[in-house]
Amino acid sequence: MRIVTLLMVLMGALLSGCASLGEPKGEPLRVGVMADYPPIIFVEDDGALAGLEVDFANQLGDALGRPVQFQQHSLAGLFAALQQGEIDIIMSGISITTERQQHFLFSLPYTTIGQMAVVRLEDAARLSAPGVLLRSDFRVGYKNGTTGETLVQSKTNQGVGFDSNAAAMEALITGEVDAYVHDAPTVWNLANNPKYRSGLLGLYKPLTSEQLAWVMAPENRLLKEQVDTVLKEWMNSGELMRLKHKWIPVKVLSGE
């Protein structure tokens, strides 16, 4: 009888353990974001976070058994928060660069993008020819701190920096700049925004090729290994492609 009772207790414990597998009951996964990057990540009218990275983060938390806590920062603030141990991972459409790799760990890339430009509709014909956009006689806007800034400043002294996409769009519409350079998902989103659609056009010709990934502190190699394992599973199952196409339903993403 004692043996039967012991077996029943062990089976109950085993079943209980199986039932909780995958439930987010571990340490919170603190995810840093810069929510000014639709459709990658942004704030909806009701104040809720939405976008591709939000879906990624929630599913990653489920896969790791960790509840997700989002923290919003500026772009520079994200890396500072990671260095200070305030967040565990940055999930905000971050491009892999050689300089960043010297200080941080990156996950496997989840997609490849390119810098592109959005222009006024009436200027599309003269600015769409190869090599014309970044000539020194055109004023080209970029978002401060991004790889778009690096590109523009390396090609022309007529670059103009902005702290937000909204400010850049206002400058483009009023003629203060001739084009705005950002990565493909942002250009697609801005050019198709009903607020701007009638007057702007996206030039879907990549000016660069960049890989996007998630960023972790150099001492957090265990988390990187776990994240990469989940990413590989999503790649093999098709879940990664499904989520990307949910938020960006046109082919401005490469590496599909």
N, C-alpha and C positions, 0 to 999 in steps of 0.2 A: 504493500500500500504506500509506503514511504517513497518507493521508486516511482510509482505512478504519479503521486503528488508532485514529486520533484520534476518529472518530465512535463507535467501540465504547467508548472510555474515557468520552466524554461521556454516552453512553446509560447506562453503568453507574453513573456518578455521579448521573444524574437518577433512575434507578430506586432507588438507595440512598436518595436524599433523600426520595422518595415513600414508601418503606417506613417511614421514621422519623417521618413527619408525624403529629402528634397524640400521639406517645409522650412521657411526662412526663420529659424529659431536660434541661429548662431549670433556671433557678434555683428553689429550693423556694418554694412558696406557703405562707407561714406564716399559719395560720388560728387566730385566737383564739376560744375558746369558753368558756362557763360551763355546765358539764355537769350542771345541776340543773334541767332544763326538759323533762321527758318530755311528749309524744313528739317534741318539737323536737330536743332533744339531751340525752343522759344517758349514764351509765356502766352497763354491764351487769354481771351478777354476776361474770363472769370478768375484769372490769376494762377491757373494750374499750369504746370510744366507739360510740354508735349513735344513730339518729334521723334526722329529715328533714334537718337541717343537715349531718350527716356524709355522706349521699348527695349532697347539693348540692355540698359541698366537693370530694369525690372526682371527681365528674363535671366540675366546673369546672376542677379541676387537669388532667384529661385534655384538656379542650377547649383549655386554654391551653398544653399541653405542659409543665406544671410539676408535679413531685411535691409532694404535700401533707404538710405538717408541722403537727400540731395542738398548740396550747399552751392549757392550762387556766388560767383566772384567775377572780377574783371579777368581779362586774359593773363595779365601779369600776376594778378592775385591768385590765379589757379596754381601756378608753379610755386609761388611763395607758400601757399597753404600746404602743398604737397611736401615741400622741403621741411616745413615746420611740424609735420605729422598731424595736421588738422583734417586731412582727407586721405583716403586710401588710393584713389584712382581718379584720373581726369578722363571724362567721357564727353567730349565737346568738339568733335570734328577736328582734332589736332593733327597737323601734318608732321610726318617724320622728317627731321632735318639732322644734318651731321652735328650741328652745334647742340641741339637738344639731346641727342644721343650721348653726348659727353657727360651729361649730368643726370639723365633719367633713364628708366627702363621703358621700352615700348612693347606692347603686345604685338602679336602677328598683325599685319595690316588687314583691315576688313574691306577696303576698297581702294581704288586708284582714281584720282580726280585730276583736273587741270585748272589753272587760273584762266578765267574767261572775262569778257567785258560786256557790260550793258551800256547802250548808247541811246541817244534820242533817235526816233524813227527817221527824221529827215536827214540825219547824218550817217545813216547805216551804209549807204552806197560808198561814200568816200572813206569810211573808216574800216570797212570789212576786207579790203585788199591785204594780202600778206605783208607784214612788216610795217604797215602804215601807222597803226594805232599808237605805237610807242615812239614815234618820231618826236623830236624835241619841240616841235611847234604845236603840239596838242597837250592840253591840260588833262592829266589823268588822275582820277581819284583812287584812293585805296583806304582800307581800314587799318588804323594804327596797330602795330604789333603783329601783323599777319604776314604770311609769305607773299601776299599780294604787294605789301609795302616793299619787301625785299626785291621783288621783280621790277616794280616800277622805278624804284630808286636806282637800280642797276642799269636802267635803259635811258632814263631821261631826267633832266633837272626841272621838269614841269610837273612833278608829282604833287598832289595835294592830299594830306592825311585827314581822316575823319574818325571820330570816336564811335559812330554808330552808322548803320545802314540808312536809317531815316534821314540823318543829316546829309549823307552823301547823295541820296535821291533828291532831296530838296535842291542841292547845289547843281545836280545834273539837269533837273527840269528848268531851273532858272538860268542856266547857261554859265554858271561859274566854273564848271569843268565840262570837258567834252566826252568823257567816258568814265566809268567806274569799274575797276578791276577787283574781282573777288573770285572765289572758287565756283566751280560749275553748279552745285546745288543752290547756292545763294543767287547766282545770276539767273538761273531758271526760275527761282521763286519770285525774285523781284520783277522780272520781265513779264511774269504771268499773274502778278498781283493786280486785281481789278482796279486798285487805286492808281496804278501807273500804266496799265496795259495799252491804253490807246496812244500813249506818247513815247513809249520806250520799246527797245528791241534788244534781245540777247544775241550776242555773236558767239555761237557755239563752236568756236574753233579754239582748241586748247592752246594756251600760251606756255604752259609748263606741264609736267607730269609729276604728281605727288601722291604718296600713299598716306592714308589716314589710319590712325591706330589710337589705342588708349595708353595713357601714361601712368607709370607708377614710380615710387621712390626706388633708388638703386639697391637699398637694403631689403626690399620686399620681393625677393626672387620667388618665394613660394607662391605668392599671389599671382605673379606673372605666369608661372607654370600652370596654375589652376585656370587662369583666364584663357591661356592658349589652348588648353585641353577643351574647354567649352567652345571656343571659336572653331576648332577643328571639327567638333561634332556638328556645329551649325553649318559649316561648309559642306560636310558630307551629306547631311540630311536635306539640304536645300533651304533651311530656315533662314540662313543669312541672306540669301538672295530674295526670299519672300519679304523680309522686313525692309530691305532697301527699296524694293519696287513698290511697297506700300506707300512710302513717303515720297519717292521720286520716280513717278511712273513713266518717265521718258529716259532715253539712253544718253544721259549726260555723265553717267558713271561708267568708268571702264573697269577692267579687271573682274568682269562678271563671270 
